Amino acid sequence: MLVNYKNIIKLPVITQSGESLGSVVDINLNIENHVINDYVVEHGFLNREKYLIKPVQVVSIDEDKMVVEDSVIRIVEKENLEEGKEMLAGVSAINQE
């Protein structure tokens, strides 16, 4: 079955256990072998959660939704990771005083 890019974008994504992860916002394509590298999925408006889902993690796709394995993990944005490290360093410095 062939599916058009515009039909994948905004497609709701849920896990096998029924948890909503958001919707597909982009697709990363490997241009060397013309294969989908991963689906970019986001959830929320203010505190966006982001997932990169590999094709092997996709259980099924139909016109209404994409179902993925329960083991999909949220991607931590680099900026958030750096802020977290700074906060931990500050807490550690306070505890040493």
Secondary structure, DSSP 4 states (H G I P E B T S, - for coil): ----HHHHTT-EEEETT--EEEEEEEEEEETTTTEEEEEEEEE-SSS-EEEEE-GGGEEEE-SS-EEE-TT--EEPPHHHHHHHHHHHHHHHHHHH-
